[in-house]
Amino acid sequence: MQLFKYLQSQGIGTRKECLWLIENGCIAINGVLYSNPHSTVQPEEVKSLEVNGESLAVVPMPYFYILLNKPAGYETSHKPQQYPSIFSLFPDHMRRLPMQAVGRLDADTTGVLLITNDGGFNHRQTSPKHKVPKLYRVTLKHDADETLCTTLKNGVLLHDDNESVAAADAVLESPRILLLTITEGKYHQVKRMVAAAGNRVEQLHRSKFGNQTTENLPEGGWKFIVM
């Protein structure tokens, strides 16, 4: 791939901007300074990318997969209404790339959120028929006992829905901490399920999505992952 095209694929800028950066000695790849826009680059061999001496994240090609430990107070949207977008947590050049969240988390919900430019992967992870498990740590408003877990696993009828929804698993860690596993992704599903079972959600954290967890990843932190 020609260097200027590679830079465009990384979100560095327009064709004209990338040509200017290269011709003015602003681009270094793997520690080597380039001046010829038509130099050939093998994307899989790029380990480091610097623009004007600033090290930038190298985005895998053609598809990338990101694990974000979503903090509270961010909307899962490119056009947020009340809070900042989760995409504002990424570097400028990455925000220029086509990226979509795999499912959504409410503004007040924290934890595992996957980001990708792979539409097929997005569909497979969110389609109910693939039954990808999602584990939530739910802080309840009222003390609960095993009756709540049994009710959730047997299925509850959500408001305005015509069929019941059952949890894949439900375990009480303490009277007010529920570990809930679901394999669907309906609107506000966890909050609505808990409400239908007679309790309320005070805090919600997604601990796991498939095999992905936020272990050792600070709140607001992110990393590229292999899928």
C-alpha positions as CSV (number, residue, x, y, z in Angstrom):
1,M,0.0,0.0,0.0
2,Q,1.3,3.5,-0.9
3,L,2.3,5.5,2.2
4,F,-0.2,8.3,1.7
5,K,-3.0,5.8,1.3
6,Y,-2.0,4.1,4.5
7,L,-2.0,7.4,6.4
8,Q,-5.5,8.1,5.1
9,S,-6.6,4.6,6.3
10,Q,-5.3,5.5,9.7
11,G,-7.4,8.7,9.8
12,I,-4.4,11.0,9.6
13,G,-6.1,13.3,7.1
14,T,-7.2,13.9,3.6
15,R,-5.1,12.8,0.6
16,K,-3.7,16.4,0.3
17,E,-2.9,16.6,4.0
18,C,-1.2,13.2,4.0
19,L,0.9,14.1,0.9
20,W,2.0,17.4,2.6
21,L,3.0,15.6,5.9
22,I,5.1,13.1,4.0
23,E,6.8,15.6,1.7
24,N,7.7,17.8,4.7
25,G,9.3,15.0,6.7
26,C,6.6,14.7,9.3
27,I,6.0,11.0,9.1
28,A,8.1,8.2,10.7
29,I,7.1,4.5,10.6
30,N,9.0,2.0,12.7
31,G,11.4,4.8,13.5
32,V,12.2,5.5,9.8
33,L,11.5,9.0,8.5
34,Y,9.7,9.1,5.0
35,S,9.7,11.8,2.4
36,N,8.3,9.9,-0.6
37,P,4.4,9.7,-0.6
38,H,4.5,6.7,-2.9
39,S,6.8,4.6,-0.7
40,T,5.3,1.2,-0.1
41,V,4.1,0.2,3.3
42,Q,3.0,-3.3,4.5
43,P,0.2,-2.5,7.1
44,E,0.8,-5.7,9.1
45,E,4.5,-4.7,9.5
46,V,3.8,-1.3,11.0
47,K,4.6,-1.3,14.7
48,S,5.0,2.4,15.4
49,L,3.7,5.6,13.7
50,E,4.8,9.1,14.4
51,V,3.4,12.4,13.1
52,N,5.5,15.5,13.8
53,G,7.3,13.4,16.5
54,E,4.1,12.4,18.2
55,S,3.5,8.7,18.6
56,L,0.0,7.6,17.5
57,A,-1.9,4.4,18.0
58,V,-1.5,2.1,15.0
59,V,-5.0,0.9,13.9
60,P,-5.0,-2.8,12.7
61,M,-6.2,-3.3,9.1
62,P,-8.6,-4.0,7.5
63,Y,-10.7,-4.6,10.6
64,F,-10.1,-3.5,14.2
65,Y,-11.7,-4.6,17.4
66,I,-11.5,-2.4,20.6
67,L,-12.3,-3.2,24.2
68,L,-13.4,-0.1,26.1
69,N,-14.0,0.0,29.9
70,K,-16.8,2.5,29.6
71,P,-17.1,5.1,32.4
72,A,-20.4,6.5,33.6
73,G,-21.5,9.8,32.0
74,Y,-20.9,8.9,28.4
75,E,-23.4,8.1,25.6
76,T,-22.9,5.2,23.2
77,S,-23.6,7.5,20.2
78,H,-21.8,9.5,17.6
79,K,-24.4,12.2,18.2
80,P,-24.9,12.4,21.9
81,Q,-27.8,14.4,23.4
82,Q,-26.9,15.1,27.1
83,Y,-23.4,13.6,27.8
84,P,-20.1,13.3,25.9
85,S,-19.8,10.5,23.3
86,I,-17.8,7.4,24.2
87,F,-16.0,8.1,20.9
88,S,-14.5,11.2,22.4
89,L,-12.3,8.9,24.5
90,F,-10.3,7.9,21.4
91,P,-7.4,9.9,19.8
92,D,-8.3,12.4,17.1
93,H,-7.1,10.3,14.1
94,M,-9.2,7.3,15.3
95,R,-12.3,9.4,15.6
96,R,-12.1,10.0,11.8
97,L,-12.4,6.3,11.1
98,P,-15.8,4.5,10.6
99,M,-16.3,2.8,14.0
100,Q,-19.4,1.5,15.7
101,A,-20.2,0.2,19.1
102,V,-21.3,-3.4,19.4
103,G,-24.6,-2.9,21.1
104,R,-25.1,0.0,23.5
105,L,-24.7,0.8,27.2
106,D,-26.8,3.5,28.8
107,A,-25.0,6.7,29.9
108,D,-25.0,5.6,33.6
109,T,-23.9,2.0,32.8
110,T,-20.2,1.1,33.0
111,G,-18.0,-1.7,31.9
112,V,-17.3,-3.8,28.8
113,L,-18.1,-2.1,25.4
114,L,-16.7,-3.4,22.1
115,I,-16.0,-1.1,19.2
116,T,-15.3,-2.2,15.6
117,N,-15.5,-1.4,11.9
118,D,-16.5,-5.0,11.1
119,G,-20.2,-5.0,10.4
120,G,-20.4,-8.8,10.2
121,F,-18.8,-9.2,13.6
122,N,-21.1,-6.6,15.1
123,H,-24.1,-8.5,13.8
124,R,-22.9,-11.9,15.1
125,Q,-22.3,-10.4,18.6
126,T,-25.6,-8.7,18.9
127,S,-28.0,-11.1,17.1
128,P,-30.2,-13.0,19.6
129,K,-29.8,-16.2,17.6
130,H,-26.1,-16.3,18.4
131,K,-26.8,-16.1,22.2
132,V,-23.5,-14.3,23.1
133,P,-23.6,-14.1,26.9
134,K,-23.3,-10.7,28.7
135,L,-22.6,-10.7,32.4
136,Y,-23.8,-7.7,34.5
137,R,-23.1,-6.8,38.1
138,V,-26.3,-5.2,39.3
139,T,-26.6,-3.1,42.4
140,L,-30.2,-3.4,43.6
141,K,-32.3,-0.8,45.4
142,H,-33.9,-3.4,47.8
143,D,-32.6,-6.5,49.5
144,A,-33.3,-9.6,47.5
145,D,-33.3,-13.4,48.0
146,E,-33.2,-16.4,45.8
147,T,-36.8,-15.7,44.7
148,L,-35.6,-12.9,42.5
149,C,-33.0,-15.2,40.8
150,T,-35.6,-17.9,40.2
151,T,-38.1,-15.4,38.8
152,L,-35.5,-13.9,36.4
153,K,-34.4,-17.4,35.2
154,N,-37.9,-18.5,34.7
155,G,-38.7,-15.4,32.7
156,V,-40.5,-12.1,33.2
157,L,-42.8,-10.1,30.9
158,L,-41.3,-6.8,30.1
159,H,-43.6,-3.7,29.9
160,D,-44.9,-3.2,26.3
161,D,-43.5,-6.6,25.3
162,N,-45.7,-9.6,24.3
163,E,-43.3,-12.4,25.3
164,S,-41.4,-13.2,28.4
165,V,-37.6,-12.8,28.6
166,A,-35.5,-15.1,30.8
167,A,-32.0,-14.7,32.2
168,A,-29.4,-17.2,31.2
169,D,-28.2,-17.1,34.8
170,A,-28.9,-15.1,37.9
171,V,-26.8,-15.3,41.1
172,L,-26.9,-13.2,44.3
173,E,-23.5,-12.2,45.4
174,S,-25.1,-10.4,48.4
175,P,-28.6,-9.2,49.2
176,R,-28.1,-6.2,47.0
177,I,-25.6,-7.4,44.4
178,L,-27.0,-9.5,41.6
179,L,-24.9,-11.2,38.9
180,L,-27.1,-11.4,35.9
181,T,-26.3,-13.1,32.5
182,I,-28.4,-12.4,29.4
183,T,-28.0,-13.4,25.8
184,E,-30.2,-10.8,24.2
185,G,-29.9,-7.0,24.0
186,K,-33.3,-5.4,24.3
187,Y,-33.7,-1.7,25.1
188,H,-32.9,-1.2,28.8
189,Q,-33.2,-5.0,29.2
190,V,-31.5,-5.5,32.6
191,K,-33.3,-2.6,34.2
192,R,-36.7,-3.7,32.8
193,M,-36.2,-7.3,33.8
194,V,-35.2,-6.4,37.4
195,A,-38.2,-4.0,37.6
196,A,-40.6,-6.7,36.3
197,A,-39.2,-9.0,39.0
198,G,-40.1,-6.5,41.7
199,N,-36.9,-4.7,42.4
200,R,-34.9,-1.7,41.0
201,V,-31.5,-1.2,39.5
202,E,-29.4,1.4,41.3
203,Q,-26.1,0.8,39.5
204,L,-25.2,-1.3,36.5
205,H,-21.8,-2.6,35.3
206,R,-21.2,-5.0,32.4
207,S,-18.4,-7.3,33.6
208,K,-18.2,-9.5,30.6
209,F,-19.2,-9.6,26.9
210,G,-18.6,-13.1,25.5
211,N,-15.0,-13.8,26.7
212,Q,-14.0,-10.2,27.1
213,T,-13.6,-8.5,30.5
214,T,-12.3,-5.2,31.8
215,E,-9.7,-6.9,34.0
216,N,-6.6,-4.8,34.4
217,L,-8.2,-2.1,32.2
218,P,-8.8,1.2,34.0
219,E,-12.1,3.0,33.7
220,G,-12.1,5.0,30.5
221,G,-9.2,2.9,29.2
222,W,-9.2,0.9,25.9
223,K,-7.1,-1.5,23.9
224,F,-7.1,-3.3,20.6
225,I,-8.0,-7.0,20.9
226,V,-7.8,-10.0,18.6
227,M,-11.1,-11.6,17.7
